[in-house]
Amino acid sequence: MTILTTRTSRYDLTCQSENPAFQTEIAVTAVEPGIDLVSIRLTTSEPAIPSPVTIAWTLPIVDIHSSWNPASDLEKNLLISSGFGAKVTTKAPVISLHNLAGHNRLTFAYSDGLHAVRMQAEVHDQSSTYACAVRLFTEGATPFTVYEETLRLDTRDVPFYTSLDDVQRWWAIRPDYAPIAVPEHARLPMYSSWYSFRQHVSADALEHQCRLAKALGCEGIIVDDGWQTVDTSAGYGYCGDWSVAREKIPDMKAHVARVHELGMKYLLWYATPFAGKYSQAYQRFADRLLNYREEVYQAGVLDPRYPDIREYLITIFERALRDWDLDGFKLDFIDSFSLQSDTAYAQQRGEGQDYVLVVDAVDRLLAEMIQRLQKIKPDVLIEFRQSYIGPRLKKYANMFRAVDCPNDALVNRARTIDVRLLNGRSATHSDMFTWNSEEPVESAALQLINGLFSVPQLSVMIDTLPQRHIDMVRFWLSFWREHRDVLLDGTLMPVHPEGLYPLVQAVTDKKHIAVIYHDMVVNPGLHVPRELMLVNGTQTGRVVLELDEAIGSRTCEIRDCCGVVLSDEKRLFDKGLTRLEIPASGLAILK
């Protein structure tokens, strides 16, 4: 066993390796106060597969109250236990430890977003310390002679969201991680068929909802599961062939053209890895699966290590894009491309495979896919969803959606903000908004308000909504479009991740928007721009504003959740606390 030690500006690091065939080197570079880059280099004369390597260090749990990582979801407490794995098909290799004020105490990230990396920050109760570690080669490796990657340690006293944004920028400047362009339509509201239709889609019904959605401000439709099968039992047994169920959509090209005539883009859903047990694809590829789960999927997961399987999938996408004049794809279940240790497929290696690791084959599949699709349509839209939101995937998709949370506005808020924190210029999309039509309109509005800092996706039967709900949707989509320059492109400032972001603010030189989701005081800080907007995302009837400096006389316009102006008057705003009577799910605009 080889154990190397080194010292950063704050920590003593050890690098433990059981690789006698490799020479292991570790070196530290201080790039600026509070940021250290730790390079890890392994070399050998002949290609070889290394055993796992661990870089470890400890830090006292002092002024650290919460943690953030891409796997934490709704549990952002101190305990990360055994850690989590990140690779190209799931999550991202980064952990942030911070205090209740939201100030970073340590954010550490690894440069490799392709191969499996295990990230760990485990609480040791006897010493009240964190045992931090980054474990490499935990799922094997392809033989190599040179390996070099970097661990980034950030201990600056900056907001946690700043440290995370700097991490995503660090990833994005790598030439082999450069994000693809984000077309304008990736940043505009969309209608989705999933919660409203489930698998019960038809051309006429979809086109009818498109007409209604367009009038409300949606600029595209994502047609989800059901277009490829007459079966409506909710399984994936009929996925894999990807032929249109003509009983539902007799002529796909003509159907897409009619949607285009409405001025809307058209994206189509594919369960990318699945070959359902009733499909011809399953019969063809049954001996080339990563796993098969009858009780979960009724489908096998295709093994992309076979070049003919990659070609099969890419050709399907090419034909659909060209023959039906689609505008893009919702590519689902990319995170299902994995070997399962509890199945007979776990150790399967077959003749004809050209990759050892599944992640390398998935990366090749996605790289060739986007290259060939962009040759047909340079502005093709590609949607991925949590958990596959890592840095390398920005090369292959331009829309990243929060994972499913139907009707749950609070979870949608937490997940969209989580995605935003690492997403850079790529478009972050909400999970689809859906609610019961008998909801009070102020309560229904919470679905949209909790997704304001992402691109809205709507999934309700619009013609079943009461008129007040329709007015509410039209208003909030209009508000979002008018102010997306700050909602999407401004500096994002969410607070209290351990409380699922009860207050989120975004600011530009000209606008400041604060959305208050819990009953708490909102402080916009110094240098408030000329336009300050306060959205009441609670069900109380007031918001308390705290000003660090007087901002003088402002016109204060109060609107309800449907956009109706309730008052419009000049008010003097001095330093200190001011109570504003803003109705539930309403807003105040100070100019």
N, C-alpha and C positions, 0 to 999 in steps of 0.2 A: 504493500500500500504506500502511495506517495501522499504526503501532506505538505502543502505549501502554505506559507503565511505571508500576509502583507498588511499594511496599515493605510487606511484612508484618513481623511481629515477628522473623522469621528469614530471609526470602528476598526477593530482587529478582525480581519477576514482569514478564514482558512479555506483551502481548496483541497478536497480529499478525492483521490483517484486510485483505482485499482487497475491501471493500464500500463504494465511494464513495457509494452511495445511502443508506447507513445511518450514523447517528451512533452511535459505540461509546463506552461509558463503563465504567470499571472502578473499583471502590472497595473498600477494606478496612475491616472492623470487627473489633476485638479483643473477643470476647465474654467471655473469661476468660483467665488466663495459660496460654499454650500452644495456644489455639484461636483461629484467625482465619477469618472468613467473607469471601470475596471475591465481590462481586456483579458480574455481567456483564450489561450492558444494551445492547440494540441497538434503535434506533428509526428510523422513516422515515415520511414523510408518506403514501405510497401503498404498498399491499401489494406486497412483493417477496420474492424468494428470495435468501438470502445465499450467498456463497461460504464455504468453510470458514474457521473462526476457531480460532486456537491460543493457549492460555494456557500459558506455559512458564517454567521456572525450573530451577536446578541446586542440588545440595547435595553436599557432600563425603561420600564413603563412609567415615565414621568411626563406629566402634562399631555398624555395621550388618552383619549376617551372613546375613540371610535375608529373604525377602519372602513376602507372602501376597496372593492375589487370587482371585476366584471362578473364574478360568480356570486356576489353577496346578495343580490336581488333585494329582498325586503329585510334582511338581517345584517345590518351594518354595525354590529357591536364589535367588541374587542376580539372575541373568540373566532379565529379562523381555523382552529383545530389542525387537522392534518394538511390543510392547504387545498389547492385545486390545480388541475392540469389545464394547460393552454396549448393550442396548436392551431394550424390554419383553419380547421373545421369547427373550432369552438373557443370562445373567450379570447383573452389577450393577456400576455405575461406582465402584469403590473399590479402592485398593491400600494395603497396610500394609507398612512396612519396619521391621524390629526386629532386636534383637541375640540372641545365643544364650541369654541369660537370659529371653528372651521380652518384653523391655521395648520399648515403642513408641519409635521414633525419628521416624517421620513416617507418619501415615495420612491420605491425601487421598481425598476422595469428592466426587462431583458430585450435584447435587440432582435432575437430570432422569433419571428411570428409564424414560421412555417412548421418547424418540428416540435415535438412534445417537450414541454418544459413544465416542471412542477414548481409552483410558487408557494412559499410557506412563511407564515408569521404566527408562530404558536406561543400562547401564553404559558410560561412556567410559573406555577402558583407559589412555590416555595421562595423563589427569588424575585418575583414580580418583574420579570424580564420577558422580552420577546426573543424567541429563538427564530431567527430569520434564515431562510435558505432558498437557494435556486438549484434545482436538481435537473441535470441534463442527461439525455440519452435514456430516459426511463422507459421508452417504448422501442428501444433498439435504434439502429442507424444503418445507413448505407455505407459500405466501406469507403474510407477516404484516407488521404495522406496529410491534409491540412484542414484544420477547423479553427475559425476565429470569430468570436462574437463578443458582445460588450454588455456588461451590467452597469446600469445608470443609477446612482444614488443621489437623491435630492433631499437635503435637510434644511433648505431655506425656509425662513419664516414668512411664507406667502400663503394666500388662500389655497385650499386643497384643489380647487378647480383650476387655478393657475398652474400648479405643479402637474396636474393631469393633462392640461392642454399643451404644456411644454413637452410632455412625453409623446403625445400623438404627433407633434411637429417634428420631434427627433426621429420618430419612425418614418414619417413621410418624406424626409429629405434623403433617405436612402434611395439611390437610383432604381433599385429593384423593388421598391415599395411605393413608387410614385402613384398617387391616386389618379384614376381616370377622370375625364371631364364630367361635370354634372350638368346635363341639359336643363333648360328652363322648366320643362314640364315635370322634371323630377322634384321641383320645388313648388308645385301647385297642388291644391286640394284634389283628392280623388274619391271616387265612389268605389266601394268593394262589394262584391256579391256574397261574401262568405257568411256573415251573421244574418243577413236579411234573407238569403235564399238557401243557405247550406248547399245541398246537391240538387235542389229542385229548380235548376235554371232552365230558361228557354229564351230563344232569340227575341220574341215579341216582348216578354216581360222585362228582359234586360234593357232593351231599347227604350221601353216606357220609363224605367227608372232613370236611364241616362238623360232623357229629356227633362225630367224633374230635377235631377241633380245638377245639370248644366245651368238651369235657371237659378239655382242656389249658390253657384260659384265653383262647382267641381269641373275640372278640366280633363279628366280621364276616368276610365273604369278599369278595375282589376277583376277579371272574371276568374273566380276560384273553382274549387273542386266541383265536379258534376257535369262539365261540358263533354267529358270523354266517356261517359257511361250512363246507361239508363238505371243502373242500380243506385239506390238511395239508402243503403244500410250503413253508410258512414265509414266503411273500411276502405282499404286500398287494394283490394283484390283485383280490380280492373285497371289499375295503373300499369304503365309500361309500354303499351302500344301507341298511345296518344293519337288515336283516330277520333274524329268527332262523332258524337252520338247524334245521328241525323234526325232521330225522333225529337230531339230538343232544338238542335240548330241545323236545319236542313242544308243551308249553304253558308259556311263560315266566312268565306271571302265577302259575300254580299252583306252578311250581317255586320262584319267589321266596317265595311264601306258605309253602311247606314249610320253607324256610330261616328265615323269620321265626318259625315255630313253635318252632324250636330256640333262639330268643332271640338270633339273629345278624342283623346288618345286611348288606345286599347292594349291592355296587358293581359296575358294569359298565364294561369297557374300550372305548374308542373311539380309533381313530387319526384324530384330529379333522380334519386337513387333507386326508386322502387320498381320492381317487376312483380306485379300482382299474380297470385297463383292461378288466376283464370286467363292470364294474358299469353299471347304468343311469345312475348319477350321472355317470360319465365320458362317456357318450354325450350327456347333457344339457349338461354344462359343459365339453366338450373345448376350446372356444374361449375359455375363461375360467380358464386355469391360470397359476400362477406359474412352474411348471416341470414337466417330466416326466422321470422317471429310470427307464428300463426295467430297467437292470442292478441298481439299488439297491432300488427299491420295487415295480416293475411297476404304478406308480400315478402320477397327476398330483397336484400340490398345488393345491388350490382357491384362487382369488384372492378374499380377503375384501373387496376394494375394491368388489365388486359387492353391492349390498344384498340381492338375491335369494339370493345364496350364503350370506350371513350368516343370512338368514331360514330358509333350508333347513336349516342346521345346528342352529340354536336350536330349530326346530320338532321335529326328530328327538329332541333331548334332552328337550324338554317331553313329548312323547308317551311316551317310554320311562319317564320318571319317573312320569307319571300312569297310563298304561295297565298297566304292569307293577309298580307300587308299589315302584320302586327306592328306595334310600336315598342313592345318589350315583353319581359317575362317576370313573373313572380316565381323564383326558384326556391322551392321549399325543401326542407329536410337535408340540407347539405351537411348538417351535424350528425346525420345518421350514417355517413360514410366512415364506419369504424368496425374493426374486428371485435367480436364479443367473446370474452374468455370462457363463457359458460356454454358455448355452442360447439358443434362438431366442425365448424368452419374456422375456428380460432387459429389453428396452425397451418391452414391449407395454403399450399403453394402449388401452382399449376404450370404446366408447360405453356409457354407463350406469354407469360407475364414479362413486362419490361421494367418494372419497378419492384423494389423490395418493400418500401414503406408505402402504406396507403396514403399518407398525407402528401407525399411527393407526387403520387398519381393523381390525386384530387387537384393539386396545384396545376399540374400539366393539363388536366381536363378543363379547368376554368380559364387558364391562360389561352389555350387554343380556341375555346368557345368564344371569349370576348373578342379575340382578334378576328375570327371569321364572321361573327355577327356584325362587328363594326365595319367590315368591308361592305356588307349589304346596307346597313343603316348606321352611319357614324354616331348618331345621337340615340342609339338603342337604349332603352331603360331596363335596368336590371335591379330587382328588389331581392335583398337578403334580409334575414331577421335574426334577432337574438336566438341562440347564443353565438352564431357565427358572424361576429362583428369585429374581428381582429384586424391588425394593421395591414397585413398583406392582402386582405380581401378588398381593400379600397381600390386595388388594381382591377378588380373584376366586376364590381357593382357600384352603382351610384345612388342607391336608395337602401337605407337600413331601418327596418321597422322593429318597434317594440314587440316582444313575444306576446301571444294571445292572452288577453285578460278581459273577456267580454263583460260589459256593463260595469267594470270596476274602474272608476275614474281615478281613484287614488293610486292604484297600482300602475295605471297607464302613465300617470305623472311621474312616478318614481322610475319607471323603466325608460321612458323617453328621455328623461334627464340623464340617466345612466349612459344611454347610447350617445347622447350629445357630448358628454364630457370627453369622449375619445374620438369623436367623429370628424372633427375638422370641418372642411368645406363640403364633405359628402352630405347628402340630404338625409336627415333623420325623420322618419315617419312615425306617427302615432299608431298604436293598434286601433282597429276600426271602432268608431264611436257607435254604440248601440244602446238603446234604453227602452223601457216600457212606455207605450204611448199614453198610459194613464198617469205617468209621473207629473207632479207639478212642474211647470215650465222652468222655474228657478232651479229645481233639482236636476232636470234634464240638461240644463245649460252647463252643469258641472262637467259633463262629459267633454264638451269642447274646451271649456276653460282650463281643465287640467291637462289638455294637450296643446296649449297655445304655443309652446316653445318647440314644436315639431310641425311637420307638414300634416295637415288633417286628412284622415281617411274616414269616410262616412259609410255606415252599413246598416241602414234601416229602410223599411218599405215606406218611402216618403209619402205616398198617397194615403197611408193609414194614419199619418200624424195629424193632431189637431192644428188648426191654423196658427195658434200662438207658438207651437213648437216650430212650425215652418218659419215663422217670422224670426224666432230666436236663432235658428240655424243660419238663415240668410244674413242676419246682423253679424253674428260672430265670425262667419266666413269672410264677410266684407271687412270687418275690423282686422282680421288676420291678414288679409291681402294688402290692406292699406299700410299696415305696420310691420310687414314681414322683414323690412329692412333692419329693424331692431330685434324682432322676435327670433329671426333665424341668423342674422348676420352681426348683430350687436355683441358686445362683450357679455357673456352669460355669467350670472352670479347667483347660483343656488346656495342656500344655507341649510345647515342641519341635515345632512344626509341620514344621520341616525334617526331622524324624525320624518324621513321620506320627503324632504324638501318642502317644509311648510311655507316658505317664502322664496320666490324665484324672481330675480330682476335681470333685465337686460338693458344696455345703455349704448347709445352712440353720442356723437357730439351734439346732435339736435334733439334726441328723444330719450326718454327714460320710461320704461314700463316696469311696474312692480305688480306681481300677482300674489295676493295674500290668500293662502289656503287654510290657515289656522287663525284663530282669534289672537293676534299678536300685533305689536307696534311695528310699523314699517318706517325705516330710516333710509332715505335715498343717498345719504352722504353729502359731501361738499360738492360745489359746482353743479348744482341742478340745472339741466338744460331748460330751454324755453318751454318745452312741451313735456309735462309729467303726467303719466297715466297710471291710475290706481285701479286695479281690477279686484273686486270683492269676490274671491273664490270660496267664501264661507256662506253659511245660511243665516248669518246675523245681518242686522241692518245698518252697520256702521263700520268705519275703518279709522284707526288712530294713526295719524301721520306725525312723525317726529323730525323736525328740521334742525340741523346743526348750525344753520345760519338763516337769516331772514331772506326770503326770495321776493318780497315786495308784493305788489298788487298783481293778481292773476285772475283771468276769467276762469270760473269754475263751472264746468258743465257736468251735470249728473244725468246718467242714462240708466234705464232699467235693463234687464237681461234680454229684452227684445230690441233694444236700441232707442226706445222712446225717450225723448228729452224730458226730464222731470223738473229741472231747474237750470238756469244759466245766468250767473251773476258774477260781479266783481267782488273779490275778497282779498283781504290783506293777510299775508302769511308771514308771521314773525317766527323767530327762532323759538323752538320748544314744541309742545304737543298741541295738535289740532284734531278735533273730532269731526269727521266728515260723515254725513248721513248718506251712505251709499247702499242701495237695496241689495238684497241677496243676489249674487250673480250679476250685479250691475257694475258700473265703473264711473270714475270721475276723471275728467280731462282738464288739467290745469295748463293754461296758456298765458 
